Amino acid sequence: MWTYKGVNVRWLGHDSFLLQGSKSVLIDPFKSKGDFKADLILISHEHSDHLSPDDIKRFSTATTKIVAPKVCQEGLKDFKQEKTFIAPGSKITIGEVVVEAVPAYNTNKFRSPGHVFHPKEDGRVGYVVTLDGVRFYHAGDTDVIPEMSSVNVDVAFLPVSGTYVMTADEAVEAAKLVKTKVAIPMHISRIVGSRADAERFKELLGSTMTVEILEQE
């Protein structure tokens, strides 16, 4: 666990983070461990390593609220909890937590010629979450995109594995584009990516920015 300005940040593997302050905000749980319950669950998109029904069930109660883009509607149809489907560029407030949706898409990662893994038109998202006055950016599955220049946060979670998302080298460009005080690498430890990608990301940024490589819980 790592703490920033009173908010505990726990990396649960891959792209999953738990933010614990006055509320518990869980992002993209996938094969995650823990005995906690989340007040709010954010899902970036519909792929199974981000929208995991088993994980959502494990960490939610009847009062847990779920936020996701419209592309997740089918995958969340069996959940009775309050759901909000959010579009890129929109902003909502749930209790004391402010959630802003940032576009997340590929520009140069292709599943076949001319077809990227995460097309912009599908409306997948990353999130800027303001919890107890601290702003966190979870980029989701994305390459470096122009919309990142509008992000102004304290902590940024950035994918570094390549294949479906930015490489470590590309994530350095994203870290410089995003206005953040701390960068934390993600999209490692499961499916693709390793700690070596995180270490390269940190090495390339050098002394220009604080980089925290969290231990998986």
C-alpha positions as CSV (number, residue, x, y, z in Angstrom):
1,M,0.0,0.0,0.0
2,W,1.1,3.5,-0.8
3,T,-0.4,6.6,0.7
4,Y,-0.7,10.1,-1.0
5,K,-2.1,13.0,1.0
6,G,-4.2,10.8,3.2
7,V,-5.6,8.5,0.5
8,N,-4.4,4.9,0.5
9,V,-3.6,3.5,-2.9
10,R,-3.5,-0.3,-3.4
11,W,-2.5,-1.9,-6.6
12,L,-4.4,-5.2,-7.0
13,G,-2.6,-6.3,-10.2
14,H,-2.9,-5.5,-13.9
15,D,-5.0,-2.3,-14.2
16,S,-6.8,-2.6,-10.8
17,F,-6.4,0.0,-8.1
18,L,-8.3,0.6,-4.9
19,L,-8.4,4.1,-3.6
20,Q,-9.3,4.3,0.1
21,G,-10.2,7.6,1.8
22,S,-13.5,8.8,3.0
23,K,-14.9,6.4,0.3
24,S,-13.5,3.3,-1.3
25,V,-13.2,3.5,-5.1
26,L,-12.2,0.4,-7.0
27,I,-11.1,0.5,-10.6
28,D,-11.1,-2.4,-13.1
29,P,-10.9,-5.3,-10.6
30,F,-9.6,-8.5,-12.3
31,K,-8.6,-11.6,-10.4
32,S,-8.1,-9.3,-7.4
33,K,-7.6,-10.3,-3.8
34,G,-8.9,-8.6,-0.6
35,D,-11.7,-8.7,1.9
36,F,-12.9,-5.1,1.4
37,K,-16.2,-3.8,-0.1
38,A,-16.2,-0.8,-2.5
39,D,-18.5,2.2,-2.3
40,L,-17.9,2.9,-6.0
41,I,-16.6,0.6,-8.8
42,L,-15.3,2.2,-12.0
43,I,-15.0,0.0,-15.2
44,S,-13.0,1.4,-18.1
45,H,-14.3,-0.9,-20.8
46,E,-15.9,-4.2,-21.6
47,H,-12.9,-6.5,-22.1
48,S,-12.8,-9.4,-19.6
49,D,-9.6,-8.3,-17.9
50,H,-11.4,-5.0,-17.0
51,L,-15.0,-6.0,-16.7
52,S,-14.9,-9.1,-14.5
53,P,-18.4,-10.0,-13.1
54,D,-16.9,-12.3,-10.5
55,D,-14.7,-9.5,-9.1
56,I,-17.6,-7.0,-9.2
57,K,-19.7,-9.4,-7.1
58,R,-16.9,-10.1,-4.7
59,F,-16.2,-6.4,-3.9
60,S,-19.7,-4.9,-4.0
61,T,-22.7,-4.7,-1.8
62,A,-26.3,-3.7,-2.6
63,T,-25.4,0.0,-2.2
64,T,-22.2,-0.1,-4.3
65,K,-22.5,2.2,-7.3
66,I,-21.0,1.2,-10.7
67,V,-19.8,3.6,-13.4
68,A,-18.8,2.4,-16.8
69,P,-19.0,3.5,-20.5
70,K,-22.0,2.4,-22.6
71,V,-19.9,-0.3,-24.2
72,C,-20.2,-2.2,-20.9
73,Q,-24.0,-2.3,-20.8
74,E,-24.3,-5.9,-21.9
75,G,-21.7,-7.1,-19.4
76,L,-23.3,-5.3,-16.5
77,K,-26.9,-6.1,-17.3
78,D,-27.3,-8.7,-14.5
79,F,-26.1,-6.3,-11.7
80,K,-28.9,-4.7,-9.7
81,Q,-26.8,-2.0,-8.2
82,E,-27.2,1.6,-9.3
83,K,-25.3,2.0,-12.6
84,T,-24.3,5.1,-14.5
85,F,-23.1,4.8,-18.1
86,I,-20.7,7.6,-18.8
87,A,-19.5,9.1,-22.1
88,P,-15.9,10.3,-22.8
89,G,-15.6,13.9,-21.8
90,S,-18.4,13.8,-19.3
91,K,-18.3,14.5,-15.6
92,I,-20.5,13.3,-12.7
93,T,-20.5,13.5,-8.9
94,I,-21.4,10.5,-6.8
95,G,-21.6,11.5,-3.1
96,E,-18.4,13.3,-2.4
97,V,-16.5,11.6,-5.3
98,V,-16.1,13.4,-8.6
99,V,-15.6,11.2,-11.7
100,E,-14.5,12.6,-15.1
101,A,-14.4,10.3,-18.1
102,V,-11.3,10.7,-20.4
103,P,-11.2,9.1,-23.9
104,A,-9.1,5.9,-24.1
105,Y,-8.2,4.4,-27.4
106,N,-5.5,3.0,-29.6
107,T,-3.7,4.8,-32.4
108,N,-1.0,2.2,-33.3
109,K,-1.9,-1.1,-31.7
110,F,-3.6,-3.4,-34.2
111,R,-5.5,-6.7,-33.9
112,S,-5.4,-6.9,-37.7
113,P,-4.3,-4.5,-40.5
114,G,-6.3,-1.3,-40.1
115,H,-8.2,-2.4,-37.0
116,V,-6.9,-1.3,-33.6
117,F,-7.7,-3.1,-30.4
118,H,-9.6,-0.2,-28.8
119,P,-11.2,2.1,-31.5
120,K,-12.0,5.6,-30.4
121,E,-15.5,5.4,-31.7
122,D,-16.4,2.6,-29.2
123,G,-16.3,5.2,-26.4
124,R,-14.0,3.4,-23.9
125,V,-12.7,5.6,-21.1
126,G,-10.1,6.4,-18.5
127,Y,-11.0,8.3,-15.4
128,V,-10.0,11.3,-13.4
129,V,-11.2,10.6,-9.9
130,T,-11.2,13.3,-7.2
131,L,-11.3,11.8,-3.7
132,D,-10.8,13.8,-0.6
133,G,-9.3,16.6,-2.7
134,V,-6.7,14.4,-4.4
135,R,-7.0,13.9,-8.2
136,F,-6.1,10.5,-9.7
137,Y,-6.0,9.6,-13.4
138,H,-6.5,6.0,-14.5
139,A,-5.7,6.0,-18.2
140,G,-7.5,2.7,-19.1
141,D,-6.3,0.9,-22.2
142,T,-4.9,3.5,-24.4
143,D,-2.0,4.8,-26.5
144,V,-0.7,8.4,-26.2
145,I,-3.6,10.6,-27.3
146,P,-4.1,14.4,-27.5
147,E,-6.8,14.4,-24.8
148,M,-4.2,13.6,-22.2
149,S,-3.0,17.2,-22.5
150,S,-6.2,18.3,-20.7
151,V,-5.5,16.0,-17.7
152,N,-4.3,17.8,-14.5
153,V,-3.9,15.5,-11.6
154,D,-1.8,14.6,-8.6
155,V,-1.3,10.9,-9.5
156,A,-1.5,9.2,-12.9
157,F,-1.8,5.4,-13.4
158,L,-0.3,4.7,-16.9
159,P,-0.1,1.4,-18.8
160,V,3.4,0.4,-19.9
161,S,3.2,-3.1,-21.3
162,G,2.7,-2.5,-25.0
163,T,0.7,-5.0,-27.3
164,Y,-2.7,-3.5,-26.4
165,V,-1.6,-0.3,-24.8
166,M,1.4,2.1,-24.6
167,T,4.9,0.7,-24.4
168,A,7.1,1.9,-21.6
169,D,8.7,4.3,-24.0
170,E,5.4,5.7,-25.2
171,A,4.2,6.0,-21.6
172,V,7.0,8.3,-20.9
173,E,5.6,10.7,-23.5
174,A,2.2,10.3,-21.9
175,A,3.6,11.1,-18.5
176,K,5.1,14.3,-19.8
177,L,1.9,15.2,-21.6
178,V,-0.3,14.7,-18.5
179,K,0.1,17.3,-15.8
180,T,0.8,15.0,-12.8
181,K,3.0,15.0,-9.8
182,V,3.4,11.2,-9.5
183,A,3.3,8.6,-12.2
184,I,2.5,4.9,-11.4
185,P,3.0,2.2,-14.1
186,M,0.3,-0.4,-14.7
187,H,-1.0,-3.0,-17.1
188,I,1.7,-5.5,-16.0
189,S,1.9,-8.8,-14.1
190,R,-1.1,-10.4,-15.9
191,I,-1.6,-11.2,-19.7
192,V,1.2,-8.9,-20.9
193,G,3.8,-6.7,-19.3
194,S,6.3,-7.2,-16.5
195,R,8.1,-5.4,-13.8
196,A,10.9,-4.8,-16.3
197,D,8.5,-2.6,-18.3
198,A,7.8,-0.6,-15.1
199,E,11.5,-0.3,-14.3
200,R,12.2,0.9,-17.8
201,F,9.4,3.5,-17.5
202,K,11.0,4.8,-14.3
203,E,14.5,4.8,-15.7
204,L,13.5,6.8,-18.8
205,L,11.7,9.4,-16.8
206,G,14.8,9.7,-14.6
207,S,14.7,12.7,-12.3
208,T,12.1,14.6,-14.3
209,M,9.2,13.1,-12.4
210,T,8.4,11.0,-9.3
211,V,7.6,7.5,-10.3
212,E,6.3,4.9,-7.8
213,I,6.3,1.2,-8.7
214,L,3.8,-0.3,-6.4
215,E,3.9,-3.9,-5.1
216,Q,0.9,-6.0,-6.0
217,E,-1.4,-6.9,-3.1
